Amino acid sequence: MPLTLVPTPIGNLEDITLRALRVLREADIIACEDTRTSAILLRHYEIQKPLTSFHLHNENDKLPSLIAKLHEGAKIAVISDAGTPGISDPGWILLRRAMDEGIDVDVLPGPNALIPAVLLSGLKPQPFSFIGFPPEKHGERVRLFESLKNFPMTLCFYVSPHKAVKDISDMLEVFGDRPAALVREISKVYQESFNAVLSEITERLKQGVKGELVLVVSGCEEGINDGWKSEAAAMLEDGMSMKDIAVKIEEKHKISRNVIKKYLLESQNT
């Protein structure tokens, strides 16, 4: 196949298929995000092929020359630093242009962080929606979350360690305190899944976190709505203490006690 997108390991170098190795060995050129990173994998499997950098900052510049080589009959394999190229990594623009120009393309199955994270979250895997990285700007991020607020399916995000607190704090404000899971360093030595609610995940992140992160968040259908507020208000009116209300609502709706108490205090002051 002239152009093939090849998934590469996201942690453990053993997580690569025999077919992927064959395609890399048969390629005339390997287009990769960072030649230094890819060289580690290729050396491990004794693959020696010409490498060309192909990343988010140069893919438009490199596109004409790569398309030209494909028309000349070259076999090009596209890889990212880790996982499947073309999703949140370079590759899609080249794939799309090749398709438009009638060049045969293929995408191999293989490693990605998304599917393991969905399953490790313990949340409903069908259906789920992959959103990718939240927008950089606060306003755009909040608008995105508002548009997703009532989606019934499980939501999956990639988050950067140094932006995660801001991203999830905004999400908590819009979604409420939903069940979620922060899955870190999939397929690596320090892999872990922290399954909690958004407020607890935010507090955990404030202690510091490193590595590749996937955030999986419960959809609206799992009882995450404002119905608990009327229940809490009725309990308060009946004379129940805020502490007892928080315990009962948390058990029933999986809402953080701090969120419940904050709502009750605010409702008393209005």
Secondary structure, DSSP 8 states (H G I E B T S, - for coil): --EEE--B-SS-TT---HHHHHHHHH-SEEEES-HHHHHHHHHHTT----EEE--TTTHHHHHHHHHHHHHTT--EEEE-SSB-TTSSSTTHHHHHHHHHTT--EEE-----SHHHHHHHHTS--SSEEEEES--SSHHHHHHHHHHHTT--SEEEEEE-TTTHHHHHHHHHHHH-S-EEEEEESTTSTT-EEEEEEHHHHHHHHTT---S-EEEEE--GGGT-STHHHHHHHHHHHTT--HHHHHHHHHHHH---HHHHHHHHHHHHT-
